[in-house]
Amino acid sequence: MALRTGHSTHRRGIALIALPLAAAIGACTSCAASSPQALEAPSSSPAASNATKTTTETTPKSSASQASTAPESTADSSATDTTTPVQSSTPATGTTSSASPSTSASQSTLSPLASGAASGASLQAVPSATSELPAASRKLFTAIDAGNLKDVKSALKDGADLTVTDDAGRTPLMRAVIAKNEQIAKSLLDAGSDPNVKDDYQESPFLRASANGSTNALQAFIKAGANVHQVNRMGGTALTVASENSQVAAVRILLRTDINIDQVNDLGWTALHETIVLGQGTNTSVNIAQMLITNGADPRLKDRTGADAFKLARERQQSQMLNMLQAASNR
C-alpha cells in the first residue's frame, strides 16, 4: 500500500509539472505559427506580445481583456485558438460585450448634437412629413433654404401653402427670417404670410426679426400690423430681445411704436436691465440704455434681487454705463 500510494503521488506530481509545460509548448507552437511580419517587428505589435504573455500565464480574465481591446492580428487569433484553457474559459460573447461600451460612448457623444438639432439648434431642409406636402410647398421650403427668390416666387404662383410648418412649427416666413433673407421675407409677407404666428418655441417672425436686427423686415412687419405687444417664452417683448442682442437700429424702430418700454419678463428684468446685464458695458449697450431712458424707461425699477439699473451697472463695474445713468437721472 505504501509503495502504491507513493507511486500514485509521484505520477500526480509529474502530471502537475507536465500541464504548465504543455501550455508553454503550446504557446511556443502558436508563436511559431504566427505571421512572419509579427515576428520580425515585435516592438510594433504590443497587442500580440500581450496576448502571448497572457496565454503563457493561462489567465482567462486577462485573455478576454486583450482579445476585446487589442487590434486584430494573426498572433492574437492564433494564441487564442490554439490554447484550450483560454478558449474554454472565454465565451464568444466576451469580445462583443467588452466592445459595446465604446459603441455606446460614441453614440452618447452624438446625442447632444441630435437633441440640439431637435430642439431648434439648426434648420432641417424640409418638414418631416415631406411626402404628405404638396409639391408647391416642398418647392417653397427648398427655395427658402437655398435663398432662391426666383423659385420662391415660382412656388407661390404654384399655390404653395404659407401656413404649412416644419418640425419646429416654423412657417416659411419664419424660416426666411431665421436665414436673415429679408427679400424673401418681404415676398412672403406680400403674399399673405402672418408675422405674428409663433413656432414651438414661442418665437414669431416679428420677434425674431427684432433679435436679428433685420430692420427692413421689422419695419415691413410693423406696417403690416404685427402685434408689438406679443412676448416670447421668457415674457420678453421685441424691445427686450433687440436690447439684449445689441440691435441699436431695431431698438430705435420699436421705440417709435407703443410697445411697453418697461415690460418685465419672467426673470424680473426690463429691457434696460437686460441691456446692462447682457451688454457687458460696451458702447453699444450704453447707447441702447440711453435711448431707453430718453424714451421713458425707469432706471429705478428693481429686479427680483432688489437691484435697479444703477446697482446692476455698479456691481458689474460698468463705469461708462453708470455715468450715463447718473447724468440722465439728474436731468
Buried (B, 14 or more C-beta within 10 A) or exposed (E): EEEEEEEEEEEEEEEEEEEEEEBEEBBEEBBEEBEEEBBEEEEEBEBBBBBBBBBBEBBBEBBBBBBBEBEEBBBBBBBBEBBEBBEEBBEEEBBEEBEEEEEEEEEEEEEEEEEEBEEBEEBBEBBEEEEEBBEBBBBBBBBBBEBBBEBBBBBBEEEBBBEBBBBBBBBBBBBBBBBBBBEBBBBBBEBEBBBBBBBBEBBBBBBBBBBBBBBEBBBBBBEBEBBBEBBBEEBBBBBBBBBBBBBBEBBBBBBEEEBBBBBBBEBBBBBBBBBBBEBEBBEBBBBBBBBBBEBEBBBEBBBEEEBBBBBBBBEBEBEBBBEBBEEBEEE
